[in-house]
Amino acid sequence: MQIAGSCHCGNITYSLDWAPDPAQIPVRACTCTFCTKHGGVWTAYPAGVLKISVKDPAQRSRYAFGTETADFHICKLCGVVPLVTSSIDGQDYAVVNVNTFENVDDSLLQRSSSNLDGENLEDRLARRKRNWIANVTFL
């Protein structure tokens, strides 16, 4: 399945190759204050291929908080956060916001919440390496 996604205005777009086609897509609503306030609901497919395009890089902001090990990509034009990246050992990993999907039937989304409070830095980076999309390309 090719999943297309973007911010509201289309400045930040992505394509996620999720093969084979999923029977369900696991998604988690992060309970941190940033994700709660921005409506971030995330998914990743570690074997997937993510291609990211930014039309006007000057209109993209990166926000990092807490451990400063993840960059939330925010469109300055429309305010939407379509994806998060984390550089670990020289490799980019990512999750995408399912609220920015353009062509996925909502019935595929298997929703849950996630609380990462108390997770130490080493465990956090290991979880990302294990669960986030590992094949990330900025076009």
Order of alpha helices (4+ residues) and beta strands (2+ residues): beta-beta-beta-alpha-beta-beta-beta-beta-beta-beta-beta-alpha-beta
